[in-house]
């Protein structure tokens, strides 16, 4: 029996290797390279070791 992935029921999956013509605003950064351990894990599962870094402000 295959274990379930969090993506099994996802409505949308965003692959970071594609350029989706994004317009970044504020402190967001696209294509941030992961640190060594996370980079190795990402590439081992077929990723490109890059993420988007989002900064969220709380209104609380």
Jmol script that loads the backbone (N, CA, C; Angstrom):
load data "model"
ATOM      1  N   UNK A   1       0.836  -1.183   0.000  1.00  0.00           N
ATOM      2  CA  UNK A   1       0.000   0.000   0.000  1.00  0.00           C
ATOM      3  C   UNK A   1       0.885   1.252   0.000  1.00  0.00           C
ATOM      4  N   UNK A   2       0.612   2.142  -0.923  1.00  0.00           N
ATOM      5  CA  UNK A   2       1.370   3.381  -1.051  1.00  0.00           C
ATOM      6  C   UNK A   2       0.928   4.373   0.014  1.00  0.00           C
ATOM      7  N   UNK A   3       1.901   5.009   0.669  1.00  0.00           N
ATOM      8  CA  UNK A   3       1.539   6.029   1.650  1.00  0.00           C
ATOM      9  C   UNK A   3       1.011   7.260   0.936  1.00  0.00           C
ATOM     10  N   UNK A   4       0.119   7.968   1.571  1.00  0.00           N
ATOM     11  CA  UNK A   4      -0.489   9.139   0.962  1.00  0.00           C
ATOM     12  C   UNK A   4       0.455  10.329   1.008  1.00  0.00           C
ATOM     13  N   UNK A   5       0.433  11.083  -0.049  1.00  0.00           N
ATOM     14  CA  UNK A   5       1.202  12.309  -0.148  1.00  0.00           C
ATOM     15  C   UNK A   5       0.284  13.478   0.162  1.00  0.00           C
ATOM     16  N   UNK A   6       0.796  14.538   0.751  1.00  0.00           N
ATOM     17  CA  UNK A   6      -0.029  15.729   0.962  1.00  0.00           C
ATOM     18  C   UNK A   6      -0.553  16.304  -0.361  1.00  0.00           C
ATOM     19  N   UNK A   7       0.086  15.930  -1.466  1.00  0.00           N
ATOM     20  CA  UNK A   7      -0.324  16.450  -2.766  1.00  0.00           C
ATOM     21  C   UNK A   7      -1.400  15.614  -3.441  1.00  0.00           C
ATOM     22  N   UNK A   8      -1.778  14.467  -2.857  1.00  0.00           N
ATOM     23  CA  UNK A   8      -2.772  13.596  -3.475  1.00  0.00           C
ATOM     24  C   UNK A   8      -4.099  14.307  -3.739  1.00  0.00           C
ATOM     25  N   UNK A   9      -4.481  15.212  -2.864  1.00  0.00           N
ATOM     26  CA  UNK A   9      -5.761  15.907  -3.010  1.00  0.00           C
ATOM     27  C   UNK A   9      -5.568  17.399  -3.274  1.00  0.00           C
ATOM     28  N   UNK A  10      -4.387  17.773  -3.693  1.00  0.00           N
ATOM     29  CA  UNK A  10      -4.094  19.190  -3.938  1.00  0.00           C
ATOM     30  C   UNK A  10      -4.897  19.717  -5.118  1.00  0.00           C
ATOM     31  N   UNK A  11      -5.346  20.937  -4.999  1.00  0.00           N
ATOM     32  CA  UNK A  11      -6.037  21.593  -6.094  1.00  0.00           C
ATOM     33  C   UNK A  11      -5.058  22.198  -7.088  1.00  0.00           C
ATOM     34  N   UNK A  12      -3.872  22.539  -6.597  1.00  0.00           N
ATOM     35  CA  UNK A  12      -2.879  23.184  -7.430  1.00  0.00           C
ATOM     36  C   UNK A  12      -1.493  22.801  -6.932  1.00  0.00           C
ATOM     37  N   UNK A  13      -0.610  22.482  -7.851  1.00  0.00           N
ATOM     38  CA  UNK A  13       0.787  22.216  -7.520  1.00  0.00           C
ATOM     39  C   UNK A  13       1.624  23.178  -8.343  1.00  0.00           C
ATOM     40  N   UNK A  14       2.513  23.890  -7.697  1.00  0.00           N
ATOM     41  CA  UNK A  14       3.337  24.891  -8.365  1.00  0.00           C
ATOM     42  C   UNK A  14       4.766  24.387  -8.406  1.00  0.00           C
ATOM     43  N   UNK A  15       5.256  24.087  -9.590  1.00  0.00           N
ATOM     44  CA  UNK A  15       6.616  23.628  -9.756  1.00  0.00           C
ATOM     45  C   UNK A  15       7.521  24.840  -9.921  1.00  0.00           C
ATOM     46  N   UNK A  16       8.500  24.974  -9.042  1.00  0.00           N
ATOM     47  CA  UNK A  16       9.345  26.155  -9.004  1.00  0.00           C
ATOM     48  C   UNK A  16      10.260  26.271 -10.226  1.00  0.00           C
ATOM     49  N   UNK A  17      10.449  25.207 -10.974  1.00  0.00           N
ATOM     50  CA  UNK A  17      11.363  25.273 -12.114  1.00  0.00           C
ATOM     51  C   UNK A  17      10.749  26.008 -13.307  1.00  0.00           C
ATOM     52  N   UNK A  18       9.460  26.287 -13.264  1.00  0.00           N
ATOM     53  CA  UNK A  18       8.821  26.989 -14.371  1.00  0.00           C
ATOM     54  C   UNK A  18       8.679  28.461 -14.053  1.00  0.00           C
ATOM     55  N   UNK A  19       8.755  29.286 -15.060  1.00  0.00           N
ATOM     56  CA  UNK A  19       8.553  30.715 -14.889  1.00  0.00           C
ATOM     57  C   UNK A  19       7.102  31.015 -15.219  1.00  0.00           C
ATOM     58  N   UNK A  20       6.351  31.406 -14.226  1.00  0.00           N
ATOM     59  CA  UNK A  20       4.930  31.665 -14.400  1.00  0.00           C
ATOM     60  C   UNK A  20       4.644  33.152 -14.584  1.00  0.00           C
ATOM     61  N   UNK A  21       5.652  33.902 -15.003  1.00  0.00           N
ATOM     62  CA  UNK A  21       5.497  35.342 -15.202  1.00  0.00           C
ATOM     63  C   UNK A  21       4.917  36.025 -13.964  1.00  0.00           C
ATOM     64  N   UNK A  22       5.508  35.728 -12.836  1.00  0.00           N
ATOM     65  CA  UNK A  22       5.044  36.290 -11.583  1.00  0.00           C
ATOM     66  C   UNK A  22       5.509  37.723 -11.413  1.00  0.00           C
ATOM     67  N   UNK A  23       4.657  38.512 -10.790  1.00  0.00           N
ATOM     68  CA  UNK A  23       5.030  39.874 -10.415  1.00  0.00           C
ATOM     69  C   UNK A  23       5.186  39.874  -8.900  1.00  0.00           C
ATOM     70  N   UNK A  24       6.426  40.025  -8.438  1.00  0.00           N
ATOM     71  CA  UNK A  24       6.679  40.007  -7.008  1.00  0.00           C
ATOM     72  C   UNK A  24       6.470  41.394  -6.423  1.00  0.00           C
ATOM     73  N   UNK A  25       5.860  41.438  -5.256  1.00  0.00           N
ATOM     74  CA  UNK A  25       5.654  42.702  -4.549  1.00  0.00           C
ATOM     75  C   UNK A  25       6.105  42.523  -3.112  1.00  0.00           C
ATOM     76  N   UNK A  26       6.642  43.551  -2.545  1.00  0.00           N
ATOM     77  CA  UNK A  26       7.074  43.483  -1.157  1.00  0.00           C
ATOM     78  C   UNK A  26       8.363  42.702  -1.011  1.00  0.00           C
ATOM     79  N   UNK A  27       8.481  41.971   0.092  1.00  0.00           N
ATOM     80  CA  UNK A  27       9.735  41.302   0.436  1.00  0.00           C
ATOM     81  C   UNK A  27       9.816  39.866  -0.076  1.00  0.00           C
ATOM     82  N   UNK A  28       8.936  39.446  -0.981  1.00  0.00           N
ATOM     83  CA  UNK A  28       8.972  38.077  -1.509  1.00  0.00           C
ATOM     84  C   UNK A  28      10.190  37.889  -2.397  1.00  0.00           C
ATOM     85  N   UNK A  29      10.753  36.688  -2.343  1.00  0.00           N
ATOM     86  CA  UNK A  29      11.910  36.344  -3.170  1.00  0.00           C
ATOM     87  C   UNK A  29      11.624  35.022  -3.868  1.00  0.00           C
ATOM     88  N   UNK A  30      11.822  34.982  -5.155  1.00  0.00           N
ATOM     89  CA  UNK A  30      11.592  33.786  -5.955  1.00  0.00           C
ATOM     90  C   UNK A  30      12.932  33.146  -6.309  1.00  0.00           C
ATOM     91  N   UNK A  31      12.991  31.819  -6.252  1.00  0.00           N
ATOM     92  CA  UNK A  31      14.204  31.108  -6.645  1.00  0.00           C
ATOM     93  C   UNK A  31      15.292  31.108  -5.596  1.00  0.00           C
ATOM     94  N   UNK A  32      14.912  31.094  -4.325  1.00  0.00           N
ATOM     95  CA  UNK A  32      15.880  31.042  -3.226  1.00  0.00           C
ATOM     96  C   UNK A  32      16.409  29.612  -3.129  1.00  0.00           C
ATOM     97  N   UNK A  33      17.725  29.439  -3.174  1.00  0.00           N
ATOM     98  CA  UNK A  33      18.325  28.108  -3.089  1.00  0.00           C
ATOM     99  C   UNK A  33      18.314  27.621  -1.651  1.00  0.00           C
ATOM    100  N   UNK A  34      17.911  26.377  -1.479  1.00  0.00           N
ATOM    101  CA  UNK A  34      17.839  25.776  -0.143  1.00  0.00           C
ATOM    102  C   UNK A  34      19.223  25.527   0.433  1.00  0.00           C
ATOM    103  N   UNK A  35      19.275  25.371   1.759  1.00  0.00           N
ATOM    104  CA  UNK A  35      20.529  25.024   2.428  1.00  0.00           C
ATOM    105  C   UNK A  35      20.916  23.584   2.062  1.00  0.00           C
ATOM    106  N   UNK A  36      22.131  23.189   2.380  1.00  0.00           N
ATOM    107  CA  UNK A  36      22.690  21.902   1.930  1.00  0.00           C
ATOM    108  C   UNK A  36      21.773  20.703   2.194  1.00  0.00           C
ATOM    109  N   UNK A  37      21.330  20.517   3.415  1.00  0.00           N
ATOM    110  CA  UNK A  37      20.525  19.336   3.758  1.00  0.00           C
ATOM    111  C   UNK A  37      19.186  19.351   3.020  1.00  0.00           C
ATOM    112  N   UNK A  38      18.519  20.504   3.014  1.00  0.00           N
ATOM    113  CA  UNK A  38      17.236  20.616   2.324  1.00  0.00           C
ATOM    114  C   UNK A  38      17.413  20.530   0.811  1.00  0.00           C
ATOM    115  N   UNK A  39      18.518  21.073   0.303  1.00  0.00           N
ATOM    116  CA  UNK A  39      18.815  21.012  -1.135  1.00  0.00           C
ATOM    117  C   UNK A  39      18.987  19.559  -1.571  1.00  0.00           C
ATOM    118  N   UNK A  40      19.722  18.771  -0.787  1.00  0.00           N
ATOM    119  CA  UNK A  40      19.928  17.362  -1.107  1.00  0.00           C
ATOM    120  C   UNK A  40      18.606  16.596  -1.091  1.00  0.00           C
ATOM    121  N   UNK A  41      17.754  16.872  -0.110  1.00  0.00           N
ATOM    122  CA  UNK A  41      16.452  16.200  -0.033  1.00  0.00           C
ATOM    123  C   UNK A  41      15.568  16.585  -1.216  1.00  0.00           C
ATOM    124  N   UNK A  42      15.605  17.846  -1.597  1.00  0.00           N
ATOM    125  CA  UNK A  42      14.802  18.315  -2.726  1.00  0.00           C
ATOM    126  C   UNK A  42      15.224  17.639  -4.027  1.00  0.00           C
ATOM    127  N   UNK A  43      16.511  17.617  -4.300  1.00  0.00           N
ATOM    128  CA  UNK A  43      16.978  17.017  -5.545  1.00  0.00           C
ATOM    129  C   UNK A  43      16.786  15.500  -5.550  1.00  0.00           C
ATOM    130  N   UNK A  44      16.843  14.865  -4.385  1.00  0.00           N
ATOM    131  CA  UNK A  44      16.627  13.420  -4.297  1.00  0.00           C
ATOM    132  C   UNK A  44      15.206  13.037  -4.693  1.00  0.00           C
ATOM    133  N   UNK A  45      14.248  13.942  -4.482  1.00  0.00           N
ATOM    134  CA  UNK A  45      12.862  13.646  -4.856  1.00  0.00           C
ATOM    135  C   UNK A  45      12.449  14.330  -6.160  1.00  0.00           C
ATOM    136  N   UNK A  46      13.454  14.795  -6.921  1.00  0.00           N
ATOM    137  CA  UNK A  46      13.178  15.339  -8.243  1.00  0.00           C
ATOM    138  C   UNK A  46      12.979  16.835  -8.303  1.00  0.00           C
ATOM    139  N   UNK A  47      13.197  17.534  -7.195  1.00  0.00           N
ATOM    140  CA  UNK A  47      13.048  18.984  -7.170  1.00  0.00           C
ATOM    141  C   UNK A  47      14.292  19.687  -7.681  1.00  0.00           C
ATOM    142  N   UNK A  48      14.232  21.014  -7.697  1.00  0.00           N
ATOM    143  CA  UNK A  48      15.379  21.788  -8.165  1.00  0.00           C
ATOM    144  C   UNK A  48      16.056  22.569  -7.045  1.00  0.00           C
ATOM    145  N   UNK A  49      15.686  22.278  -5.804  1.00  0.00           N
ATOM    146  CA  UNK A  49      16.312  22.865  -4.616  1.00  0.00           C
ATOM    147  C   UNK A  49      16.083  24.371  -4.498  1.00  0.00           C
ATOM    148  N   UNK A  50      15.009  24.863  -5.099  1.00  0.00           N
ATOM    149  CA  UNK A  50      14.682  26.275  -4.976  1.00  0.00           C
ATOM    150  C   UNK A  50      13.275  26.437  -4.434  1.00  0.00           C
ATOM    151  N   UNK A  51      13.074  27.531  -3.713  1.00  0.00           N
ATOM    152  CA  UNK A  51      11.772  27.825  -3.112  1.00  0.00           C
ATOM    153  C   UNK A  51      11.444  29.305  -3.302  1.00  0.00           C
ATOM    154  N   UNK A  52      10.241  29.653  -2.929  1.00  0.00           N
ATOM    155  CA  UNK A  52       9.868  31.067  -2.862  1.00  0.00           C
ATOM    156  C   UNK A  52       9.824  31.433  -1.386  1.00  0.00           C
ATOM    157  N   UNK A  53      10.395  32.541  -1.062  1.00  0.00           N
ATOM    158  CA  UNK A  53      10.424  33.014   0.311  1.00  0.00           C
ATOM    159  C   UNK A  53       9.384  34.115   0.457  1.00  0.00           C
ATOM    160  N   UNK A  54       8.398  33.881   1.317  1.00  0.00           N
ATOM    161  CA  UNK A  54       7.323  34.847   1.538  1.00  0.00           C
ATOM    162  C   UNK A  54       7.407  35.425   2.931  1.00  0.00           C
ATOM    163  N   UNK A  55       7.195  36.687   3.049  1.00  0.00           N
ATOM    164  CA  UNK A  55       7.194  37.333   4.342  1.00  0.00           C
ATOM    165  C   UNK A  55       5.766  37.798   4.608  1.00  0.00           C
ATOM    166  N   UNK A  56       5.196  37.274   5.678  1.00  0.00           N
ATOM    167  CA  UNK A  56       3.795  37.572   5.981  1.00  0.00           C
ATOM    168  C   UNK A  56       3.729  38.413   7.242  1.00  0.00           C
ATOM    169  N   UNK A  57       3.054  39.532   7.139  1.00  0.00           N
ATOM    170  CA  UNK A  57       2.863  40.395   8.290  1.00  0.00           C
ATOM    171  C   UNK A  57       1.569  40.042   8.988  1.00  0.00           C
ATOM    172  N   UNK A  58       1.619  40.016  10.274  1.00  0.00           N
ATOM    173  CA  UNK A  58       0.419  39.750  11.046  1.00  0.00           C
ATOM    174  C   UNK A  58      -0.206  41.071  11.473  1.00  0.00           C
ATOM    175  N   UNK A  59      -1.493  41.165  11.323  1.00  0.00           N
ATOM    176  CA  UNK A  59      -2.209  42.369  11.734  1.00  0.00           C
ATOM    177  C   UNK A  59      -2.616  42.331  13.197  1.00  0.00           C
ATOM    178  N   UNK A  60      -2.136  41.329  13.903  1.00  0.00           N
ATOM    179  CA  UNK A  60      -2.515  41.172  15.315  1.00  0.00           C
ATOM    180  C   UNK A  60      -1.630  42.009  16.192  1.00  0.00           C
TER     181      UNK A  60
END
end "model"
wireframe off; spacefill off
backbone 0.3
color backbone group
